[in-house]
Amino acid sequence: MSRDLLRPTILALGLIIGGAFVGSGFAKARSADRFVTVKGISEREVKADLAIWPIRLVAADDDLTRAHAQLEKSVAQVRQFLQAQNIDTTQIALQDFSVTDAEANQYGGGNRAPRRYIIQQTVVVRSVKPDLVLGASQKVAELVSAGVVLSSGEQYGNGGPTFIFSGLNALKPTMIGEATARARESAEQFARDSHSEVGGIRQASQGVFEILPRDQAQGISEASQIMKTVRVVSTIDYFLTH
């Protein structure tokens, strides 16, 4: 073979071999990029272990002293009512005391208010026995019948109890493990369907723990329900191998 003919032959062979290596490299890259994204969910039904119930009282009179006496009587009646419901009254607190002089209101437009002085105060009930607080809140009409004037107060929503679950940290390890295991099960099912095998974890993202109302209906808030649902969703990318 002549020298002039040998050079193109060697060059062509080099391109073929180089192309083979490049092709192999792309195949490995594509194989390494094969992964599946799956989600694992873990849920628990839990019960609140703390209740906070703000009871906002109102007293009004043209005489400030009488109005204050009326408010103090209402506070005493609330204490008696709570004791009758077996709620520990040593945990209650008095907050947000305020006095309004209707005649001092420059925006009154000249119309005289029914009562000059309006006194408001909030009795905040805090109990680790939410069942008792729930039962008492359903009998609050007894206070109204006894002459106690109640007001919801804007900062307290509808004035009902707020139920809190404080045991989330104790549930986290188990629930994260469950969510991860369920994500793995989903990945393995996908791998079987695609004739692959599940490899290592490419990326993992633990979702935020949520405390939701057990009965998820419009207008029902989590804070108003004594029974709740705790949920966490984990998102994991698994490599797929042949």
Sine and cosine of phi, psi and omega as CSV:
sin_phi,cos_phi,sin_psi,cos_psi,sin_omega,cos_omega
0.00,0.00,0.70,-0.71,-0.03,-1.00
-0.95,0.30,0.37,-0.93,-0.03,-1.00
-0.90,0.43,-0.60,0.80,-0.02,-1.00
-0.91,0.41,-0.57,0.82,0.01,-1.00
-0.98,0.20,-0.49,0.87,-0.04,-1.00
-0.93,0.37,-0.62,0.78,-0.06,-1.00
-0.88,0.48,-0.76,0.65,0.04,-1.00
-0.88,0.48,-0.57,0.82,-0.01,-1.00
-0.91,0.42,-0.71,0.71,0.02,-1.00
-0.89,0.45,-0.66,0.75,0.00,-1.00
-0.89,0.45,-0.68,0.73,0.01,-1.00
-0.90,0.43,-0.65,0.76,0.02,-1.00
-0.90,0.43,-0.63,0.78,0.02,-1.00
-0.90,0.45,-0.66,0.75,0.03,-1.00
-0.90,0.44,-0.64,0.77,0.00,-1.00
-0.90,0.43,-0.72,0.69,0.00,-1.00
-0.91,0.42,-0.69,0.72,0.02,-1.00
-0.88,0.47,-0.67,0.75,0.03,-1.00
-0.89,0.46,-0.58,0.81,0.02,-1.00
-0.90,0.44,-0.69,0.73,0.02,-1.00
-0.91,0.42,-0.67,0.74,0.01,-1.00
-0.89,0.46,-0.70,0.72,0.01,-1.00
-0.87,0.49,-0.67,0.74,0.04,-1.00
-0.88,0.47,-0.62,0.78,0.01,-1.00
-0.90,0.44,-0.67,0.74,0.02,-1.00
-0.91,0.41,-0.60,0.80,0.01,-1.00
-0.89,0.45,-0.67,0.74,0.02,-1.00
-0.91,0.41,-0.63,0.78,0.00,-1.00
-0.90,0.44,-0.69,0.72,0.00,-1.00
-0.91,0.41,-0.61,0.79,0.03,-1.00
-0.90,0.43,-0.64,0.77,-0.01,-1.00
-0.93,0.36,-0.41,0.91,-0.03,-1.00
-1.00,0.07,-0.05,1.00,-0.03,-1.00
-0.98,0.19,0.90,-0.44,0.02,-1.00
-0.50,-0.87,0.25,-0.97,0.03,-1.00
-0.78,-0.63,0.65,-0.76,0.04,-1.00
-0.98,-0.20,0.82,-0.57,-0.04,-1.00
-0.74,-0.67,0.35,-0.94,0.04,-1.00
-0.85,-0.53,0.61,-0.79,0.07,-1.00
-0.84,-0.55,0.73,-0.68,-0.07,-1.00
-0.89,-0.45,0.65,-0.76,0.11,-0.99
-0.75,-0.66,0.72,-0.69,-0.01,-1.00
-0.74,-0.68,0.51,-0.86,0.07,-1.00
-0.66,-0.75,0.65,-0.76,0.17,-0.99
-1.00,-0.06,0.81,-0.59,-0.08,-1.00
-0.78,-0.63,0.25,-0.97,0.01,-1.00
-0.88,-0.48,0.67,-0.74,0.01,-1.00
-0.86,0.51,0.57,-0.82,0.02,-1.00
-0.88,-0.48,0.15,0.99,0.02,-1.00
-0.50,-0.87,0.65,-0.76,0.05,-1.00
-0.79,-0.61,0.69,-0.72,0.09,-1.00
-0.82,-0.58,0.84,-0.54,-0.10,-1.00
-0.78,-0.62,0.96,-0.27,0.06,-1.00
-1.00,0.08,0.84,-0.54,0.04,-1.00
-0.93,-0.37,0.95,-0.32,-0.08,-1.00
-1.00,-0.05,0.83,-0.56,-0.06,-1.00
-0.96,-0.29,0.53,-0.85,0.00,-1.00
-0.73,-0.69,0.68,-0.73,0.10,-1.00
-0.69,-0.72,0.66,-0.75,-0.04,-1.00
-0.66,-0.76,0.65,-0.76,0.02,-1.00
-0.25,-0.97,0.35,-0.94,0.08,-1.00
-0.97,0.26,-0.31,0.95,0.04,-1.00
-0.95,-0.31,0.81,-0.59,-0.08,-1.00
-0.90,0.43,-0.63,0.78,-0.01,-1.00
-0.90,0.43,-0.68,0.73,0.01,-1.00
-0.91,0.40,-0.63,0.78,0.02,-1.00
-0.89,0.46,-0.66,0.75,0.01,-1.00
-0.91,0.40,-0.65,0.76,0.03,-1.00
-0.89,0.45,-0.63,0.78,0.04,-1.00
-0.89,0.45,-0.65,0.76,0.02,-1.00
-0.91,0.42,-0.69,0.72,0.01,-1.00
-0.88,0.47,-0.61,0.79,0.06,-1.00
-0.90,0.44,-0.65,0.76,0.02,-1.00
-0.90,0.44,-0.65,0.76,0.04,-1.00
-0.87,0.49,-0.69,0.72,0.02,-1.00
-0.89,0.45,-0.64,0.77,0.02,-1.00
-0.92,0.40,-0.59,0.81,0.05,-1.00
-0.91,0.42,-0.68,0.74,0.04,-1.00
-0.86,0.51,-0.72,0.69,0.00,-1.00
-0.89,0.46,-0.66,0.75,0.01,-1.00
-0.88,0.47,-0.71,0.71,-0.01,-1.00
-0.91,0.41,-0.65,0.76,0.03,-1.00
-0.88,0.47,-0.62,0.78,0.03,-1.00
-0.91,0.43,-0.39,0.92,0.04,-1.00
-1.00,-0.09,0.21,0.98,0.03,-1.00
0.90,0.44,0.50,0.87,0.05,-1.00
-0.99,-0.11,0.73,-0.68,-0.02,-1.00
-0.93,0.37,0.94,-0.35,-0.06,-1.00
-0.99,0.14,-0.09,1.00,0.05,-1.00
-0.95,0.31,-0.25,0.97,-0.02,-1.00
-1.00,-0.08,-0.01,1.00,-0.01,-1.00
-0.99,0.15,0.42,-0.91,0.00,-1.00
-0.70,-0.72,0.56,-0.83,0.06,-1.00
-0.99,-0.17,0.80,-0.60,-0.07,-1.00
-0.67,-0.74,0.26,-0.97,0.18,-0.98
0.84,0.54,0.73,0.68,0.07,-1.00
-0.96,0.29,0.76,-0.66,0.00,-1.00
-0.53,-0.85,0.52,-0.86,0.04,-1.00
-0.80,-0.59,0.75,-0.66,0.04,-1.00
-0.87,-0.50,0.77,-0.63,0.08,-1.00
-0.98,-0.18,0.96,-0.29,-0.08,-1.00
-0.89,0.46,-0.53,0.85,-0.03,-1.00
-0.96,0.27,-0.30,0.95,0.03,-1.00
-1.00,0.04,-0.04,1.00,-0.01,-1.00
-0.98,0.20,0.95,-0.32,-0.07,-1.00
-0.95,0.30,-0.20,0.98,-0.01,-1.00
-0.98,-0.18,0.25,0.97,-0.06,-1.00
-0.95,0.30,-0.24,0.97,0.07,-1.00
0.96,0.30,0.25,0.97,0.04,-1.00
1.00,0.06,-0.13,0.99,0.02,-1.00
-1.00,0.10,0.81,-0.59,-0.04,-1.00
-0.97,0.24,0.72,-0.69,0.03,-1.00
-0.95,0.31,0.45,-0.89,0.03,-1.00
-0.83,0.55,-0.60,0.80,0.05,-1.00
-0.73,-0.69,0.64,-0.77,-0.06,-1.00
-0.95,0.31,-0.74,0.67,-0.10,-1.00
-0.97,-0.25,0.74,-0.67,0.06,-1.00
-0.83,-0.56,0.86,-0.51,0.01,-1.00
-0.92,-0.40,0.71,-0.71,0.02,-1.00
-0.77,-0.64,0.57,-0.82,0.07,-1.00
-0.43,-0.90,0.50,-0.86,-0.03,-1.00
-0.92,-0.39,0.79,-0.61,0.14,-0.99
-1.00,-0.09,0.92,-0.40,-0.04,-1.00
-0.99,-0.17,0.91,-0.43,0.01,-1.00
-1.00,-0.07,0.79,-0.61,0.04,-1.00
-0.82,-0.58,0.84,-0.55,-0.08,-1.00
-0.58,-0.82,0.60,-0.80,0.08,-1.00
-1.00,-0.03,0.23,0.97,0.08,-1.00
-0.85,-0.52,0.97,0.24,-0.10,-1.00
-0.87,0.49,-0.47,0.89,0.02,-1.00
-0.88,0.48,-0.65,0.76,0.00,-1.00
-0.92,0.40,-0.65,0.76,0.00,-1.00
-0.92,0.40,-0.65,0.76,0.04,-1.00
-0.87,0.49,-0.70,0.71,0.01,-1.00
-0.90,0.45,-0.66,0.75,0.00,-1.00
-0.91,0.42,-0.64,0.77,-0.03,-1.00
-0.90,0.43,-0.42,0.91,0.02,-1.00
-0.99,0.14,-0.11,0.99,0.02,-1.00
-0.90,-0.43,0.31,0.95,-0.10,-1.00
-0.90,0.44,-0.32,0.95,0.04,-1.00
-0.88,0.47,-0.39,0.92,0.05,-1.00
-0.89,0.45,-0.57,0.82,0.05,-1.00
-0.92,0.40,-0.66,0.75,0.01,-1.00
-0.89,0.45,-0.66,0.75,0.02,-1.00
-0.89,0.46,-0.47,0.88,0.01,-1.00
-0.99,0.11,0.01,1.00,0.05,-1.00
0.99,-0.13,0.11,0.99,0.02,-1.00
-0.99,0.15,0.79,-0.61,0.01,-1.00
-1.00,-0.08,0.83,-0.56,-0.05,-1.00
-0.93,-0.38,0.51,-0.86,0.09,-1.00
-0.65,-0.76,0.68,-0.73,-0.05,-1.00
-0.92,0.39,-0.66,0.75,-0.05,-1.00
0.98,0.21,0.77,-0.63,-0.09,-1.00
-0.87,0.48,-0.61,0.79,-0.08,-1.00
-0.96,0.27,-0.13,0.99,-0.02,-1.00
-0.90,-0.44,0.30,0.95,0.05,-1.00
0.88,0.48,-0.81,-0.59,-0.04,-1.00
-1.00,0.04,0.06,1.00,0.05,-1.00
0.99,0.14,-0.01,1.00,0.02,-1.00
-0.98,0.18,0.10,-1.00,0.01,-1.00
-0.93,0.37,0.48,-0.88,0.16,-0.99
-0.95,-0.32,0.81,-0.59,-0.05,-1.00
-0.96,-0.27,0.78,-0.63,-0.13,-0.99
-0.86,-0.51,0.70,-0.71,0.15,-0.99
-0.96,-0.26,0.88,-0.48,-0.10,-0.99
-0.95,-0.31,0.14,0.99,-0.07,-1.00
-0.99,-0.15,0.43,0.90,-0.09,-1.00
-0.90,0.43,-0.66,0.75,-0.07,-1.00
-0.87,0.50,-0.55,0.84,0.00,-1.00
-0.94,0.34,-0.41,0.91,-0.03,-1.00
-1.00,0.02,-0.38,0.92,-0.17,-0.99
-0.82,0.57,-0.78,0.63,-0.06,-1.00
-0.85,0.53,-0.72,0.69,-0.02,-1.00
-0.91,0.41,-0.68,0.73,-0.05,-1.00
-0.93,0.36,-0.60,0.80,0.06,-1.00
-0.90,0.44,-0.66,0.75,0.04,-1.00
-0.88,0.48,-0.68,0.74,0.02,-1.00
-0.90,0.44,-0.72,0.70,-0.02,-1.00
-0.88,0.47,-0.65,0.76,0.02,-1.00
-0.91,0.41,-0.68,0.74,0.01,-1.00
-0.89,0.45,-0.64,0.77,0.00,-1.00
-0.94,0.33,-0.54,0.84,0.09,-1.00
-0.91,0.42,-0.65,0.76,0.03,-1.00
-0.89,0.45,-0.65,0.76,0.03,-1.00
-0.88,0.48,-0.67,0.75,0.02,-1.00
-0.90,0.43,-0.65,0.76,0.02,-1.00
-0.90,0.43,-0.65,0.76,0.00,-1.00
-0.92,0.40,-0.59,0.80,0.05,-1.00
-0.91,0.42,-0.68,0.73,0.04,-1.00
-0.89,0.46,-0.66,0.75,-0.01,-1.00
-0.89,0.45,-0.66,0.75,0.03,-1.00
-0.88,0.47,-0.66,0.75,-0.03,-1.00
-0.93,0.37,-0.47,0.89,-0.02,-1.00
-0.98,-0.22,0.20,0.98,0.03,-1.00
0.83,0.55,0.70,0.71,0.03,-1.00
-0.79,-0.61,-0.01,-1.00,0.10,-1.00
-0.80,-0.60,0.51,-0.86,0.00,-1.00
-0.99,0.16,0.78,-0.63,0.05,-1.00
-0.98,-0.18,-0.54,-0.84,-0.01,-1.00
-0.98,0.22,0.06,-1.00,0.01,-1.00
-0.99,0.13,0.81,-0.58,0.05,-1.00
-0.99,0.11,-0.67,0.74,-0.03,-1.00
-0.32,-0.95,0.58,-0.82,-0.01,-1.00
-0.68,-0.73,0.60,-0.80,0.02,-1.00
-0.67,-0.74,0.90,-0.44,0.04,-1.00
-1.00,0.10,0.80,-0.60,0.00,-1.00
-0.95,0.30,0.19,-0.98,0.03,-1.00
-0.98,0.20,0.65,-0.76,0.09,-1.00
-0.95,0.32,0.72,-0.69,0.03,-1.00
-0.88,-0.47,0.64,-0.77,0.16,-0.99
-0.93,-0.36,0.92,-0.40,-0.12,-0.99
-0.90,-0.43,0.37,-0.93,0.11,-0.99
-0.91,0.42,0.63,-0.78,0.03,-1.00
-0.89,0.46,-0.68,0.73,0.03,-1.00
-0.99,-0.16,0.99,-0.12,-0.10,-1.00
-1.00,0.02,1.00,0.00,0.03,-1.00
-0.78,-0.62,0.34,-0.94,-0.04,-1.00
-0.87,0.49,0.73,-0.68,0.04,-1.00
1.00,0.03,-0.10,1.00,0.01,-1.00
-0.98,-0.19,0.84,-0.54,-0.01,-1.00
-0.99,-0.14,0.42,-0.91,0.03,-1.00
-0.89,0.46,-0.62,0.78,-0.08,-1.00
-0.92,0.39,-0.41,0.91,-0.04,-1.00
-1.00,0.04,-0.15,0.99,-0.04,-1.00
-0.97,-0.24,0.72,-0.70,0.02,-1.00
-0.97,0.23,-0.49,0.87,0.07,-1.00
-0.98,-0.18,0.70,-0.71,-0.10,-1.00
-0.70,-0.71,0.21,-0.98,0.09,-1.00
-0.87,-0.50,0.81,-0.59,0.08,-1.00
-0.99,-0.17,0.75,-0.67,-0.06,-1.00
-0.69,-0.73,0.61,-0.80,0.15,-0.99
-0.65,-0.76,0.63,-0.77,0.02,-1.00
-0.84,-0.54,0.84,-0.55,0.06,-1.00
-0.97,-0.25,0.70,-0.71,0.03,-1.00
-0.92,-0.40,0.84,-0.54,-0.10,-0.99
-0.74,-0.68,0.69,-0.72,0.14,-0.99
-0.99,-0.14,0.83,-0.56,0.08,-1.00
-0.93,-0.36,0.69,-0.73,0.14,-0.99
-0.93,0.37,0.55,-0.84,0.09,-1.00
-0.92,-0.39,0.73,-0.69,0.02,-1.00
-0.83,-0.55,0.32,-0.95,0.02,-1.00
-0.99,0.13,0.00,0.00,0.00,0.00
